[in-house]
Amino acid sequence: MKLRSLAALLIVAPSSAFAMNLQEYLKAVQSKNKTVQAYSVQKEAADLRKEAGDISLVPILSANAYYIDDKSPLSQFVSLGAKESKVNGYSLGLQKDFSTGTSVGLSAEAADYDNPGVLLGQTPALNRFGTGSLGVSLSQSLWKDFFGNATRLRWQTEEVATAAEKGRFDLQGKNLLVNAEVAYWDYLYAIENLKISRDSLERAKRIESWTRRRVNDGISERAELLQTQALVSTRQLLLIAVEDDLAAAKQSLRDYLELGSTETLPEMTGDISKARTLSSMVDGDKGRVLQLDAYLSSLEAKASALSSLQVEDSYRPDLVLAGSYNTHSIEENMPKAVANWTNTDRPTAKVSLNFIYTFDTDVKNAARNISKKNALSAKLVSERKFLESESSWVEINRRYSELTRRIEAADQVMRLQDDRAKAEADLFNKGRSVTNNVVNAEEDAGLAKLNLVRLKSEQRKMEAQGRLFVAIEEK
């Protein structure tokens, strides 16, 4: 039991005890960030909305109890001498629509009638009696919803619309993860920048120390000392700015991880020099690479087209075959009528064929054309997004290749500038170089190293953009 408690503690509070690589950090963002959690809840709600679309197919139970005291001179029992008619009754109904376009209903009713003053000798006795009835009804669309055509069309529309809706939440979640990854690389870049700035400051201080010694020895001029002191001050100012950038990057990570003010930010481990291919970041193994936004646009266009078909179908003529069968019993009281309501000696049977047609007027045509125009608009938007998506994929690959070339060139510049700075420092120590050359070489080396790290950071962030693409197998 103690081991389980310890394991649970380690799971609950990893951020304060362990370092995180990129994948662990992104998983922590997904599990702790409330915005990501909200997207997950909204996706569940989208599935529930799709399921709730079948609310019309849920059985409906109705129950009714009523009491009537009728003293109207138009009462059906007035002609028989009744001064008033009292009815105490109950009814129960069950209605169920099926996906085949079939509707079935079951009903049961029982009532007690009390008609004081009715002339005696009536057959049956109408001064006091009970009635009971059982019924079943059935209807079937033979045209508009013939064996569930409308229901299947609605299912198809809801399935595509739900996929598009959930995809939108996925896209928003991926955008958040991309931004979270950008914050991760900004943080690692800020750390590298801090290291470079500190090293540059230390080297500037060594140059100042060497120059001060040479000035004291009468080898160098005071102007050279002032130049090196200015270099130290400049590096110190730069270090302050870099430390501020690191603090901002750290706070950004804390925000994505939703860490409290007392919680410790875990150490972030990662290699800013390790490249990843853009294709490895794309969802899906094979197929046409599209921006997720373009793919979702195609789903929305498909849903709009199906919705247009639904509207068109709703204005079609309909031919409905309906039938009903009811039993009737009448006895001296309601309990006896209920006991005999299954008797079929006095039934009512009905069969009907109903035709429904809405005339083709401008109003009807306008109602149909609205959905057609919306579907056409969604289709055109989708086609445009497909073109933009293909262009974006080509462009991001081009820029990535170009950035790789720039990194290779920057790496070579950095090594040359670093070697130059070391050579100038060595010549300066031997008295064969002036301070200005050492300072310039030192500044160029620092800038070259920082530029290389910046380019690598930009490439890692560009790779993160690949998460917004998806590979789709075309059918």
C-alpha positions in Angstrom: 0.0 0.0 0.0 2.9 2.4 0.8 4.5 1.6 -2.6 1.3 2.5 -4.3 1.0 5.8 -2.4 4.6 6.7 -3.3 4.0 5.9 -7.0 0.9 8.0 -7.0 2.8 10.9 -5.4 5.5 10.6 -8.1 2.8 10.7 -10.8 1.0 13.6 -9.4 4.0 15.9 -8.9 6.6 15.2 -11.7 7.2 18.8 -12.4 8.9 19.5 -9.1 11.1 16.4 -9.1 12.2 15.5 -12.7 13.6 17.0 -15.8 11.4 17.1 -19.0 12.3 16.5 -22.6 10.1 17.9 -25.3 7.6 15.0 -25.5 7.2 14.9 -21.7 6.7 18.6 -21.7 4.0 18.5 -24.4 2.2 15.6 -22.6 2.3 17.7 -19.4 0.7 20.6 -21.3 -2.0 18.3 -22.6 -2.8 16.9 -19.2 -2.6 20.1 -17.1 -3.5 23.0 -19.4 -7.2 23.8 -18.9 -7.6 25.1 -22.5 -6.6 21.7 -23.9 -8.9 20.1 -21.4 -11.7 22.4 -22.6 -11.1 21.3 -26.2 -11.4 17.6 -25.1 -14.7 18.3 -23.3 -16.0 20.1 -26.4 -15.1 17.1 -28.6 -17.1 14.9 -26.2 -20.0 17.3 -26.4 -19.8 17.1 -30.2 -20.2 13.3 -30.0 -23.1 13.7 -27.7 -24.7 16.2 -30.1 -24.5 13.7 -32.8 -26.1 11.0 -30.6 -28.8 13.5 -29.5 -29.8 13.9 -33.2 -31.8 10.7 -32.8 -34.0 12.3 -30.1 -36.9 11.9 -32.6 -36.5 8.1 -32.5 -36.7 7.9 -28.7 -40.0 6.3 -27.5 -42.5 8.7 -26.0 -44.7 7.7 -23.1 -47.7 9.8 -22.3 -50.2 9.4 -19.5 -53.3 11.4 -18.8 -55.9 11.5 -16.0 -58.9 13.7 -16.4 -62.2 14.6 -14.8 -65.1 16.3 -16.6 -68.2 17.9 -15.1 -70.4 18.9 -18.1 -73.6 20.8 -17.5 -73.8 22.1 -21.0 -77.2 22.0 -22.7 -75.4 20.7 -25.7 -74.2 17.6 -23.9 -74.8 14.3 -25.8 -76.8 12.9 -22.8 -79.2 15.9 -22.4 -81.6 14.4 -24.9 -81.8 11.4 -22.7 -82.8 13.4 -19.7 -79.4 13.9 -18.1 -79.0 17.3 -16.3 -75.2 16.9 -16.2 -72.5 14.4 -17.3 -69.5 13.5 -15.1 -66.6 11.6 -16.6 -63.6 10.3 -14.8 -61.0 8.8 -17.1 -57.4 7.7 -17.7 -55.3 7.2 -20.9 -51.9 5.8 -21.6 -50.0 6.1 -24.9 -46.6 4.9 -26.3 -45.3 6.3 -29.6 -42.1 5.2 -31.3 -40.6 6.4 -34.6 -38.1 4.1 -36.4 -35.2 4.9 -38.7 -37.1 3.2 -41.5 -39.6 6.0 -41.6 -42.1 3.9 -39.7 -44.2 5.2 -36.8 -45.9 2.9 -34.4 -48.3 3.9 -31.6 -50.0 2.0 -28.8 -52.8 3.5 -26.7 -55.1 2.4 -23.8 -58.0 4.4 -22.4 -60.6 3.8 -19.7 -63.3 6.0 -18.3 -66.3 6.1 -15.9 -69.4 8.0 -16.9 -72.1 9.2 -14.5 -75.2 10.8 -16.1 -77.8 11.3 -13.4 -81.3 11.8 -14.7 -80.9 9.6 -17.8 -84.2 7.7 -18.6 -84.1 4.2 -17.4 -84.5 1.3 -19.7 -81.7 2.3 -22.0 -79.6 -0.6 -23.4 -76.9 -0.5 -22.2 -77.8 1.6 -19.1 -76.4 5.1 -19.8 -77.1 6.6 -16.4 -73.8 5.0 -15.2 -71.4 3.0 -17.3 -67.7 2.4 -18.0 -65.7 2.3 -21.2 -62.3 0.8 -22.2 -60.3 0.9 -25.4 -57.0 -0.5 -26.7 -55.5 0.8 -29.9 -52.5 0.4 -32.3 -51.6 2.7 -35.1 -49.0 2.4 -37.8 -47.8 4.8 -40.5 -45.1 4.5 -43.2 -43.7 7.1 -45.6 -43.7 5.8 -49.1 -41.9 8.7 -50.7 -40.0 11.4 -48.7 -38.8 9.1 -45.9 -39.2 5.8 -47.8 -37.7 3.1 -45.6 -35.6 5.7 -43.8 -34.1 7.7 -46.6 -34.4 11.0 -44.7 -33.0 9.4 -41.6 -29.9 8.0 -43.4 -29.3 11.4 -45.0 -29.5 13.1 -41.6 -27.0 10.5 -40.1 -24.6 11.1 -42.9 -24.8 14.9 -42.5 -24.3 14.6 -38.7 -21.4 12.3 -39.0 -19.5 14.6 -41.3 -20.5 17.7 -39.4 -19.3 16.1 -36.1 -16.0 15.1 -37.7 -15.5 18.6 -38.8 -16.5 20.1 -35.5 -14.1 17.8 -33.6 -11.4 18.5 -36.1 -11.7 22.2 -35.3 -11.1 21.5 -31.7 -8.2 19.3 -32.7 -6.8 22.1 -34.7 -7.1 24.6 -31.9 -5.4 22.1 -29.6 -2.6 21.6 -32.1 -2.2 25.3 -32.4 -1.8 25.5 -28.7 0.8 22.7 -28.7 2.7 24.4 -31.5 2.8 27.6 -29.5 3.8 25.6 -26.4 6.6 24.0 -28.3 7.7 27.4 -29.6 7.9 28.6 -26.0 10.0 25.5 -25.2 12.6 26.3 -27.9 12.5 29.9 -26.9 13.4 28.8 -23.4 16.3 26.6 -24.6 17.5 29.4 -26.9 17.4 31.8 -24.0 19.5 29.4 -21.9 22.0 29.0 -24.7 22.0 32.8 -25.2 22.7 33.2 -21.5 25.7 30.8 -21.6 27.1 32.6 -24.7 26.6 36.0 -23.1 28.3 34.9 -19.9 31.2 33.5 -21.8 31.5 36.6 -23.9 31.5 38.7 -20.7 34.2 36.6 -19.2 36.3 36.9 -22.3 35.7 40.7 -22.3 36.9 40.9 -18.7 40.0 38.9 -19.6 40.8 41.3 -22.4 40.2 44.2 -20.1 42.6 42.6 -17.5 45.3 42.1 -20.2 44.9 45.6 -21.5 45.0 47.1 -18.0 48.3 45.2 -17.4 49.7 46.4 -20.7 48.7 50.0 -19.8 50.4 49.7 -16.4 53.5 48.4 -18.2 53.4 51.3 -20.6 52.8 49.1 -23.6 49.3 50.2 -24.5 47.5 53.5 -24.4 44.7 54.4 -22.0 42.3 54.7 -24.9 42.7 51.0 -25.5 41.8 50.3 -21.8 38.7 52.5 -22.2 37.7 50.5 -25.3 37.9 47.2 -23.4 36.1 48.6 -20.5 33.3 49.8 -22.9 33.2 46.2 -24.2 32.8 44.8 -20.7 30.0 47.3 -20.0 28.3 46.5 -23.3 28.5 42.7 -22.5 27.0 43.4 -19.0 24.1 45.3 -20.5 23.5 42.5 -23.0 23.6 40.0 -20.2 20.9 41.9 -18.3 18.7 41.9 -21.4 19.4 38.1 -21.9 18.5 37.3 -18.3 15.2 39.3 -18.7 14.5 37.3 -21.9 15.1 34.0 -20.0 12.8 35.1 -17.2 10.0 35.8 -19.7 10.6 32.5 -21.5 10.5 30.7 -18.1 7.2 32.4 -17.3 5.7 31.4 -20.6 6.5 27.7 -19.8 4.9 28.1 -16.4 1.8 29.5 -18.0 1.5 26.6 -20.4 2.1 24.1 -17.6 -0.2 26.1 -15.3 2.2 26.0 -12.4 1.4 27.8 -9.3 3.7 30.5 -7.8 5.1 28.1 -5.3 5.7 25.2 -7.8 9.1 24.7 -9.3 9.5 24.7 -13.0 11.1 21.4 -14.0 14.4 21.4 -15.9 13.9 21.3 -19.6 16.3 19.1 -21.5 16.7 19.1 -25.2 19.1 19.4 -28.0 18.5 22.6 -30.0 20.9 21.3 -32.7 19.0 18.1 -33.4 17.0 18.5 -36.6 13.7 16.7 -37.4 12.2 16.2 -40.8 9.0 18.1 -41.5 7.3 14.9 -42.7 7.9 13.2 -39.4 5.8 15.9 -37.7 2.8 15.3 -40.0 -0.1 13.2 -38.8 -0.6 10.1 -41.0 1.8 7.8 -42.6 1.0 8.3 -46.3 -1.2 10.2 -48.6 -1.6 13.8 -49.8 -0.2 16.3 -47.3 -2.7 19.0 -46.4 -3.0 21.7 -43.8 -5.5 20.4 -41.2 -7.5 23.6 -41.8 -7.9 22.7 -45.5 -9.0 19.1 -44.7 -11.6 20.4 -42.2 -12.8 22.8 -44.8 -13.4 19.9 -47.1 -15.4 18.2 -44.4 -17.5 21.3 -43.8 -18.1 21.6 -47.6 -19.3 18.0 -47.6 -21.5 18.6 -44.6 -23.0 21.7 -46.4 -23.7 19.6 -49.5 -25.4 16.9 -47.4 -27.4 19.6 -45.5 -28.5 21.0 -48.9 -29.8 17.5 -49.9 -31.6 17.4 -46.5 -33.4 20.7 -47.3 -34.2 19.5 -50.8 -35.6 16.3 -49.4 -37.7 18.1 -46.8 -39.6 19.9 -49.6 -40.4 16.7 -51.6 -44.0 15.5 -51.8 -44.8 12.7 -49.4 -47.2 9.8 -49.6 -48.0 8.2 -46.2 -49.7 4.9 -45.7 -51.4 4.8 -42.2 -53.6 2.4 -40.4 -55.1 2.0 -37.0 -57.1 -0.6 -35.0 -59.0 0.1 -31.8 -61.0 -2.2 -29.5 -64.0 -1.0 -27.5 -65.8 -2.2 -24.5 -68.7 -0.7 -22.6 -69.8 -2.1 -19.2 -71.6 -1.0 -16.1 -68.4 0.4 -14.6 -64.8 1.1 -15.6 -63.1 -2.0 -14.0 -65.3 -4.4 -15.9 -64.7 -2.4 -19.1 -61.0 -2.7 -18.6 -61.3 -6.4 -18.0 -63.0 -6.8 -21.4 -61.0 -4.2 -23.4 -59.2 -6.9 -25.4 -62.5 -8.2 -26.8 -62.5 -7.7 -30.6 -66.2 -8.0 -31.3 -66.7 -4.2 -31.7 -63.4 -2.9 -33.2 -62.7 0.3 -35.3 -60.3 -0.3 -38.1 -59.0 2.5 -40.4 -56.6 2.6 -43.4 -55.6 5.8 -45.1 -53.3 7.1 -47.8 -52.2 10.7 -47.3 -50.6 12.8 -50.0 -48.7 16.0 -49.0 -47.4 18.5 -51.5 -46.0 22.0 -51.1 -46.5 24.1 -54.2 -43.4 25.3 -56.1 -43.5 29.0 -55.4 -40.8 31.6 -55.2 -40.8 31.2 -51.4 -40.2 27.5 -51.6 -37.5 27.9 -54.3 -35.8 30.5 -52.2 -35.7 28.2 -49.2 -34.1 25.5 -51.3 -31.7 27.8 -53.0 -30.3 29.2 -49.8 -28.8 25.8 -48.8 -27.6 25.3 -52.4 -25.8 28.6 -52.3 -24.3 27.9 -48.9 -23.0 24.5 -50.2 -21.5 26.0 -53.3 -19.8 28.7 -51.2 -18.4 26.1 -48.8 -17.1 24.1 -51.8 -15.4 27.1 -53.4 -13.8 28.0 -50.0 -12.6 24.4 -49.6 -11.1 24.3 -53.1 -9.2 27.6 -52.4 -7.9 26.3 -49.1 -6.6 23.2 -50.9 -4.6 25.4 -53.2 -3.3 27.4 -50.4 -2.5 24.2 -48.5 -0.4 22.8 -51.3 1.4 26.1 -51.7 2.1 26.3 -47.9 3.5 22.8 -47.8 5.8 23.5 -50.8 6.9 26.8 -49.2 7.6 25.5 -45.7 9.7 22.8 -47.2 11.6 25.3 -49.4 12.2 27.6 -46.4 13.3 24.6 -44.3 15.8 23.6 -46.9 17.0 27.2 -47.2 17.3 27.5 -43.4 19.4 24.3 -43.3 21.8 25.9 -45.8 22.0 29.0 -43.7 22.7 26.9 -40.6 25.5 25.1 -42.4 27.0 28.5 -43.5 26.5 30.0 -40.1 28.2 27.1 -38.4 31.2 27.6 -40.7 31.2 31.3 -40.0 31.0 30.6 -36.2 34.0 28.3 -36.3 36.1 30.7 -38.3 35.2 33.7 -36.2 35.9 31.7 -33.0 39.3 30.6 -34.4 40.0 34.2 -35.4 39.1 35.5 -31.9 41.4 32.9 -30.3 44.2 33.8 -32.8 43.8 37.6 -32.1 43.8 37.0 -28.4 47.0 34.9 -28.7 48.7 37.7 -30.8 47.5 40.3 -28.2 49.1 38.3 -25.4 52.3 38.2 -27.4 52.1 42.0 -28.0 51.6 41.5 -31.8 48.1 42.8 -32.0 46.2 45.9 -31.0 43.2 46.0 -28.7 40.8 47.1 -31.4 41.5 43.9 -33.4 40.9 41.8 -30.4 37.7 43.6 -29.5 36.3 43.4 -33.0 37.2 39.7 -33.3 35.6 39.0 -30.0 32.4 40.7 -30.9 32.2 39.0 -34.3 32.7 35.6 -32.6 30.0 36.2 -30.1 27.5 37.4 -32.7 28.3 34.4 -35.0 27.7 31.9 -32.2 24.5 33.6 -31.1 23.3 33.8 -34.8 23.9 30.1 -35.2 21.9 29.2 -32.1 19.1 31.6 -33.2 18.9 29.9 -36.6 18.8 26.4 -35.0 16.0 27.6 -32.7 14.0 29.0 -35.7 14.4 25.7 -37.5 13.1 23.7 -34.5 10.1 26.1 -34.3 9.5 25.7 -38.1 9.5 21.9 -37.6 6.7 22.4 -35.0 4.6 23.9 -37.8 4.5 20.4 -39.3 2.0 19.4 -36.6 -0.6 21.5 -38.4 -0.5 19.3 -41.5 -2.1 15.9 -42.0 -1.6 13.1 -44.6 -4.8 12.1 -46.2 -5.2 9.0 -48.4 -7.4 10.0 -51.4 -10.1 7.6 -52.3 
